[in-house]
Amino acid sequence: MKIWDKGFSVNDKIEKFTVGKDRILDIYLAKYDAIASKAQANMLAKIGLISQDENAKLQTALDEIIKQTEDGNFVIDENFEDVHSKIEAELIEKTGDAGKMIHTARSRNDQVLVAIQLFLKEYLGETKEKIVSLINILVDKAEAHKDDLLPGYTHFQAAMPNSFGMWFSAYAENLLSDLYFFDAAYKVADQNPLGSGAGFGTSFPIDRKMTTSELGFAEMAVSSVGAQMLRGKSEKSTAVAISMVAGTLSKLSYDLVMYNSQDMGFVKLPNEMTTGSSIMPHKKNPDVFELTRAHCNRLQALPNDIILTINNLPSGYHRDFQILKEILFEPMVQFNDILDILIFALPQLEIKSGFMDQEKYDSIYTVENINHLLQTGTSFRDAYKIVGISVEDGSYVPHKEFKTSHMGSIHNLGLDEIREKIKRYKA
């Protein structure tokens, strides 16, 4: 069945090419298409285009379809080109003529768009919760290890004393900043396009405020032409949000791969979280972080992929938009898988001790030597030269007395402020 069927058939090759992966990817939209159709039927009943009895039958049938999608029993077979034709066919089979009326004052354009808006809204909300869970894990790890020193690096060279408390909290705070992009994407998706039709509205006296309220949208996409222009914008906004978090998680993963190496040896993964070599029996590889790094690097290309697909299109609907589902839907699922594995893995990460006692890290205390000289009345510029010369001539002795108490007070302050940020964000 095709909802645009006019009595002639399409060449099989053309149909196969134009349908593409819709039968597979539209499964993600099935629940939301049915939810939007419930609102559509209620609205049609209110304005008198269908009877209350017809609406009751449609509501029951649509609830059954939603249950099928939630149970994983909804299938789009080859008799249908997409989820929309499949659902309409089921409604006609279950309700007769009422099912034939469901598409009144609606185009497949706004039908697809409202399903995508609802899908993205739910996804963004659920994914934000996962990210907040990850942030809380990082804050807990920071608290537990705020006094455990770690060499800070710049230019791949040991630079100044750092701590795991500072390192974990830095990623927590950066992820909080990344969540602002999720908020922005959610706001773009939180607009109701239903009723915009093919982009030019309808002459029927439809009630778009009613469907906006029933579907839980914050606002209506008022202009019919503008509503259609959300297609691509909503997907791109979601892709940008994912890519921002992915950038942070890629960096975190890279750090942990290095920190786990024998040359650094700052962290240790439990044996059951590592893989081995087929030839070198000593190897315990941090594959989980190497794979999250690679996946996150690829996810950062999502916005660009979307831009390349739709950037030169004028207003109105174009079939190019269909490709966005192929670009975005599976990576959205993969991104949640990445969050899940990090939420599982990071609490089990072990922090090693003793590595800071190695002579190669003595130079990271040079700034503390300068600060000590400043307290004795030496100017900064003179102190800088004195310490620099001592490093070069081999007379340098690191000033390490500041260590635990000094670092701990700094990181307690930082963690308190980050927790406040989390509370404000949740509020």
N, C-alpha and C positions, 0 to 999 in steps of 0.2 A: 504493500500500500504506500502511496505517496499522497501527502496532503495537498499537493498541487496538481494531482492527476486530472487531465482534461480529455482522456479517452484515447491517447496515443502512447505507444511504448518508446522507450529510450534504448538506443544501441547498448548492448551489454558492456562493451569496452568503455563507453562514455559513462555508464552508470557506475561501474566498478571504480573508475578513476575519480569521479566526483563524490562518491560516497566516502572514499578513502577509509579512514579508521573510525568513522563516526559510530559504527555499531559497537565498537569496543569502548571508545572514550565517552560516549554518551551515557554509559552506565553511571558515571560520576554525577550526571545531571538529572537522572530519572526521578529521584526523590523530590528534587526542587521543582521540576516541571510539574509534577503532580500537586505539590503544595501551591504553586502559582495557579494551577487550573482550578483548585478549590476556591481560591479567592475570586478568580474570573467567573466561576459559576454562581457564587453568592452575589456578585455584583450584577450579573445578567438577570438573576431572579429579582433583585431589588428594583431594577429599572423596567421590569416587565417583559423582557425578551425571552425568558423561559419561565415556566410555572414553578411554584414552590415544590410540587411533586417531582418534577423533572430534576430540580436542584437537589432534592433529597436523594434521589437515585444516583446522581453524579457524585455527591459527597461520599456516599457509601462505597461506590466503585473506586473512587480515588483513594480513599482510606485503605482499601484492599491492596491497591497498587503500591502505596507507600509502605505497607507492611511487607510486601514482596521485596521491595528494594532494601529494606532494613534487614530482612532475613537472607539476602543474597540470592533470592530465587527469581529475580527479574532478568529476563534475557531478551535481547533484540536479535531476532533471527533474520535470515536473508530475505524474508518477505517484506521487510521494512527498511527504509533507507536511514532512519534515525530514531531517536527516542520519542520524538514528538508524534511521528506517524504511528509508532507502536502503541503509545498511550491512547491516542485518539481511537485507534482500531479497537482496543480493549474496551474503551468507554462505549463505543457503538455496539459492541457485542453484548455488553452487560446492561446497557440502558436504552438501546434502540435509538429513536430519533433524538433523544436528549443528548446523546453523544455526538450527533451530527451538528448540534447547535453550539458546542463548547468553543468553537473557533470564531464565533460571531464577534465582530469588533476587535479582532486580534489578528496579527500577522505572525508568521513564523519568526520574523525579525525580533519583535518585542518578546515573543515566547522564549526564544533562545536567550536573549539578553537578560530577562528577568531570572531565568534559571541560573545563569552564570553569576549574576549579582548575588543571589541567595547562596549559591555554592561558595563563592569567594568570601562572603561575609562570615559564614560558619567556619570555614577553613582558617581565616585570619584570626578569628576569636579563639579557636581551639589551639592554634599554633602559638599564639601569644602566651597562653597559659603554660605551654611546654617551655617556652623561653624563660618565663619568670621562674619556673621550677629549676631550670639550669642555673639561673642567676643566684637563686637561694643556695644551691649546692656550692657554687663558687664562693659565696660569702661565708658559708659555714667552714669551708676549707681554709679560707683566709683567716678566720678567727682561730682555727686550730693550729695554724702554722705562722702566726704573725711574728713570732720571735725566731723563726728558723731562717737563717741568713742564706742568701742566694746571690751569686755574682750578677750584677747588672751589666748588660752588654750594649755597646754601640760599635758600629763598623765591624761586627763580629770579633771585637776585642773586649776583654774584661775591663769594665769602666769604673763602677762605683758599687759600694755595698747596696744590695737590694734585700728583699725578704720574700718568702713565698706568700706571706700575708698581702704584701703590696702587689705581687704578681697575680694572685687569684682575684683580688679586689679590682685590679685594673680591667680584667676581662668582664667582671660583673658590671662595672660601670659602663664599659663600652657597649655591652649588650643592652643596657637600659637606654643608651642613646640610639641604638639601632631600632628599638621598639617604637620610636617616634615615627619611623617610616611605616611600620605596621599600622599605627594609628591613622596615618594619612591614607594608606591604601584602603583601610576599613571605611573611612569617610567617603572615599570615591565609590566604593561598592554599596554604600548604604543609601542609595538613591533608587527610587522605583521607576523603571522605564515602561512598566506594563500599561498599555493604553496608547502608547505612541505609534502602534501599528507598524507599518512598513517604513515609518519615518515621517508620516504626514497625517497622523491622527485618524479619526473616524467621524462620520456625521451622526452616529448614535450618541445619545446623551449619557455616556458612560460616567461612572463615579470613580475617578482616579484617587481621590482622597480616601475612599473606602478601601480600595485594594492596597494603598500605601500603608494604612493603619493595620489592616488584617495581616499583611505580610511582614510587619515589624520593621519597615524601613523608616529611617529618621526623617526623610524628606522625599518629595517627588521630583523626578527629573522633568521639569515643566515643559520645556520646548520639545516637541516630537522629533524634530531634526537633531536637537542637542542630545536627546536621550539616545538616539542611535549612535551618536559619536562617542558614547561611553564604551562601545565595543572597541576593544584595543586599549583604551585608556585604563579601564579597570584591570585588564590582564597585565599591562605594563606596570601599573602601580604595584600590583602584587609581586611581580617579578623583581622590581627594584627593592621592595622590602626584604624579600628572600635573599637577594644578592648582598644586601648590606650586612645581614646577620652572617651569611656564608663567608664574607670577607673576614669578619672577626673570628669565626670558628676555624677558618683555614690557618690563620696566624697562630691561634692557640694550639692547633694540632701540630703545626711546624715546630713550635717551641718544645712541645712534649716529645716529639721524635728526637730532637737534638738533646734534650735533657736526659733522655733515656739511654743515650749512647755511652759507650765505655769512656770516651774522651771527657765527657762532662760528668755523667753518673749522678745527676741530681735527684732523679726519681726512679722508681722501680714499679713495674707492672706485675701483678700476681701471675704466676705461671700459666694459669688457665685463661688468661687474657692475651697471651702471646702465641705466635706461631713459630715454627722451626725451619731449619734448612735441611734439604735432602742430602747434603754432603758434609755440612759443618755442624757437628753435634753440640757445640757450645752456644749456638745462636738462639736467642729469644727475641723475636722481631715484633716491634710495635705496629703491626699491620693495621690495627683498628684506627690509629691516628693517621697513618699514611693514606688510608682509604678515605677517611673523612676530609683530609686535606685535599685530595684529588677531586672528590665529589663537590666540595665547596668551591674549588676553583672553577669547575665547570658551571656551577650554579650562578656564578658571578657574570657569566656570559648571557644569561637569560634576557635581560632587558635589551641588549644589543640585538639578539636574535629576533625579538618581537619588533624592534624598530626597523630592522632590515626587511621584515615581512610587510609592514603596513605603512611605512613612513611616507610614501609618495601617493597615498590615496586621498581623493577628495571626500567631501561629506557624503552621507548616504551609506547604504549597505553594499558590501562587495564580498564575493565568495572567498576572497583572500583570508577573511577573518576565521574561516573554518580551520585554517592551519594553526591558529593560536592554541587550539586544544592539544594538538600534537606537540607543540613547543612547551606548553606549561603544565598540563595536568599530571603527567608522570613525574616530572621533577618536583612538583608540590608534594607528592607522596614520599619521594625519596628524601626530601628535606626533613620531613617529620621523622623518617627512619634515622637520619643522622642525629637529630635531637634526642631521640629515644636511646640510641647507643651511647651518646655522651652522658646522658642522665644516668645510665647504668654504669658506665666505666669510671667516670671521674671520682665518685666517692671511694672507689677501690684503689685509687692511685696512692702509692706509698712515697713519702718524702725521706730521702736518705740523709745521713748526717756525716760529719767529719771531712767532707770534701773542701770546706773553706779553710782547713788547716794547711792545705798544700801551698808551697812556696810561690807557685805561679800566680796565686791570687793576692799576694802581699801588696802589689801595686795599686789595688783598688782602694786602698786607704789613704792615698796621697792627699785627697781633699781634706780628710780629717786631720792629717798632719798640718796642712795649711791653716785650718780652723784653730788648731791648738796654738800655732804661732801667733795668730791674730789675737788670741786671748792674753798673750804675753806682751802685747803692744806693737808687734811687727805689722807693717802695712801689708795689704793683700798682695800688691805687686812684688814686694820684696820676698814675702813668704813663698809666693808661687815660684820665684826663681831659685830660692834656697832649696825647696823640695825637689824641683826639677833637676837641679844639679846633683843632688844627693842620689837620685835615681840613676843618673847617668854614670856617676863615679863609683857606685856600689856601696855608698855609705848610708843609704836610705834604710830606716827601720820603721815599719808601719805602726801607726798609732791606732790600736784596736780597742782602747778602753771604753769607747762609747757603746759598743755592741748592743746587748740585749735590751736594757732598760730604755735606752734612747730610741731604738727602732720600734720597740713595742708601743711607746706613747704615741708616736706618729701614726701607726697603723690602727690603733684603737680609735683615734679621732676619725680616720678615713672610713672605717667600717661603720661607725655610728652614722656618719653622713650618708653613706650608700644605703643603709637600711632605711633612712628617712626618705631617700629618693624612691625606694621600692614602695614604701607606704603611700607616698604621694601619687605614684603611678597607679597603684591599685585603686586609690580613691577616685 
